[in-house]
Amino acid sequence: MNAIVLAIFPIMMAFCAAYDLLTMRIPNWLSAVLIAGFLVAALLAGFSWETIGMHFVAFLIALVVCFILFIPGWIGGGDAKFAASTVLWMGMSHALSYFFYAAIAGGVFTLLILVFRKFVNATQLPKWDWLVKLHDPKVGVPYGVALAIAALLAFPSTNIFSALALS
């Protein structure tokens, strides 16, 4: 059972990254699934209500910080909710490492997108809507991809991963 619960997080990360890449949005229901999945995982991991509460404090701090970044348009609203929902799984002790990985992955991913836009001729691309949109310099970068990569890098060192993997 724990293996199934542990699989929720990486499956959701892959799904969210793909959804963002293909549609340039991350709907609220994906963040809701991450929140519900965390509650199930935390209870199965034997987390105390105090520990679960501290994970929600980390979530709320991340949500506020991400919405401050959303206001000037530096990140999308879906990215803000997705990042905060991911921090819920990280907890206070791993939130900073997650955001560090997100900054690195985001920088690399953004550079790759910029290189793609500059050096790949749009007329040579298949006419897939998502690829045409990704190539358009007026469209932002699907940062959910970088957020998901960062989450997958940070997840194995989290307390919830350790608790579920060892029990």
C-alpha positions as CSV (number, residue, x, y, z in Angstrom):
1,M,0.0,0.0,0.0
2,N,2.8,2.4,0.9
3,A,4.4,1.9,-2.5
4,I,1.1,2.9,-4.2
5,V,0.9,6.0,-2.0
6,L,4.5,6.9,-2.7
7,A,3.9,6.7,-6.4
8,I,1.1,9.3,-6.2
9,F,3.7,12.2,-5.9
10,P,6.0,11.3,-8.9
11,I,3.0,10.4,-11.1
12,M,1.4,13.7,-10.3
13,M,4.6,15.6,-11.0
14,A,4.9,14.0,-14.4
15,F,1.3,14.6,-15.2
16,C,1.4,18.3,-14.1
17,A,4.6,18.9,-16.1
18,A,3.1,17.3,-19.2
19,Y,-0.2,19.2,-18.7
20,D,1.7,22.5,-18.4
21,L,3.9,21.8,-21.4
22,L,0.9,20.9,-23.6
23,T,-1.6,23.5,-22.5
24,M,0.5,26.3,-20.8
25,R,-1.8,26.0,-17.7
26,I,-2.0,24.0,-14.5
27,P,-5.7,23.7,-13.4
28,N,-6.7,23.9,-9.8
29,W,-7.9,20.3,-9.6
30,L,-4.3,19.1,-10.0
31,S,-3.2,21.1,-7.0
32,A,-6.3,19.7,-5.1
33,V,-5.2,16.2,-5.9
34,L,-1.7,16.9,-4.6
35,I,-3.2,18.3,-1.3
36,A,-5.6,15.3,-0.9
37,G,-2.7,12.9,-1.8
38,F,-0.5,14.5,0.9
39,L,-3.2,14.0,3.5
40,V,-3.5,10.3,2.7
41,A,0.2,9.9,2.6
42,A,0.8,11.8,5.8
43,L,-1.8,9.7,7.7
44,L,-0.3,6.4,6.3
45,A,3.2,7.6,7.3
46,G,2.0,8.1,10.8
47,F,2.5,11.8,10.9
48,S,1.2,13.6,14.0
49,W,-1.4,16.3,13.5
50,E,1.2,18.8,14.6
51,T,3.6,17.6,11.9
52,I,0.7,17.7,9.3
53,G,-0.1,21.2,10.5
54,M,3.5,22.3,10.0
55,H,3.4,21.0,6.5
56,F,0.4,23.2,5.9
57,V,2.2,26.2,7.4
58,A,4.9,25.6,4.8
59,F,2.2,25.4,2.1
60,L,0.6,28.7,3.2
61,I,4.0,30.5,3.3
62,A,4.8,29.2,-0.1
63,L,1.4,30.2,-1.4
64,V,1.8,33.8,-0.1
65,V,5.3,34.1,-1.6
66,C,4.3,32.6,-4.9
67,F,1.3,34.9,-5.2
68,I,3.6,37.9,-4.5
69,L,5.6,36.7,-7.5
70,F,2.3,36.2,-9.5
71,I,1.1,39.8,-8.9
72,P,3.8,41.4,-11.2
73,G,3.4,38.5,-13.6
74,W,6.7,36.8,-12.9
75,I,5.0,33.4,-12.5
76,G,1.5,32.1,-13.4
77,G,-1.3,31.6,-11.0
78,G,-1.3,27.8,-11.7
79,D,2.4,27.7,-11.1
80,A,2.0,29.5,-7.8
81,K,-0.7,27.0,-6.6
82,F,1.3,24.0,-8.0
83,A,4.5,25.1,-6.2
84,A,2.7,25.6,-2.9
85,S,0.9,22.2,-3.2
86,T,4.3,20.6,-3.9
87,V,5.8,22.4,-0.8
88,L,3.1,20.7,1.2
89,W,4.8,17.4,0.5
90,M,8.3,18.9,1.2
91,G,7.5,20.4,4.6
92,M,9.5,23.2,6.1
93,S,12.7,21.1,6.3
94,H,12.9,20.6,2.5
95,A,11.1,23.7,1.0
96,L,14.2,25.6,0.5
97,S,16.0,22.8,-1.3
98,Y,12.9,22.4,-3.5
99,F,13.0,26.1,-4.4
100,F,16.8,25.9,-5.0
101,Y,16.3,23.0,-7.4
102,A,13.3,24.9,-9.0
103,A,15.5,27.9,-9.6
104,I,18.2,25.8,-11.2
105,A,15.8,23.7,-13.3
106,G,13.8,26.8,-14.2
107,G,16.9,28.6,-15.4
108,V,18.1,25.6,-17.5
109,F,14.6,25.0,-18.9
110,T,14.1,28.6,-19.8
111,L,17.5,28.7,-21.6
112,L,16.6,25.6,-23.5
113,I,13.2,27.2,-24.6
114,L,15.0,30.4,-25.6
115,V,17.5,28.5,-27.7
116,F,14.7,26.5,-29.2
117,R,12.9,29.7,-30.1
118,K,16.0,31.4,-31.6
119,F,17.5,28.5,-33.5
120,V,14.6,26.3,-34.6
121,N,12.7,27.5,-37.6
122,A,9.0,27.5,-36.8
123,T,8.1,26.5,-40.4
124,Q,10.1,23.2,-39.9
125,L,8.1,22.2,-36.8
126,P,5.0,20.0,-36.9
127,K,1.9,22.1,-36.6
128,W,1.0,20.8,-33.1
129,D,-0.7,23.5,-31.2
130,W,1.4,23.0,-28.1
131,L,4.7,23.1,-30.0
132,V,3.7,26.2,-32.0
133,K,2.7,27.9,-28.7
134,L,6.0,26.8,-27.1
135,H,7.9,28.3,-30.0
136,D,6.1,31.7,-29.8
137,P,8.3,34.3,-28.1
138,K,5.1,36.2,-26.9
139,V,4.1,33.1,-24.8
140,G,5.7,32.4,-21.4
141,V,7.6,29.4,-20.3
142,P,5.7,26.4,-18.9
143,Y,7.5,26.7,-15.6
144,G,5.5,23.8,-14.1
145,V,8.0,21.5,-15.9
146,A,10.8,23.0,-13.9
147,L,8.8,22.8,-10.7
148,A,8.0,19.2,-11.3
149,I,11.7,18.3,-12.0
150,A,12.7,20.1,-8.8
151,A,10.1,18.2,-6.8
152,L,11.3,14.9,-8.1
153,L,14.9,15.8,-7.2
154,A,13.9,16.9,-3.6
155,F,11.3,14.2,-2.9
156,P,13.5,11.3,-2.0
157,S,15.1,13.2,0.9
158,T,11.8,14.3,2.4
159,N,10.4,13.0,5.7
160,I,7.3,11.7,4.1
161,F,9.3,9.7,1.6
162,S,11.4,8.2,4.3
163,A,8.5,7.3,6.5
164,L,6.6,5.6,3.7
165,A,9.6,3.9,2.2
166,L,10.8,2.4,5.5
167,S,7.5,1.2,6.8
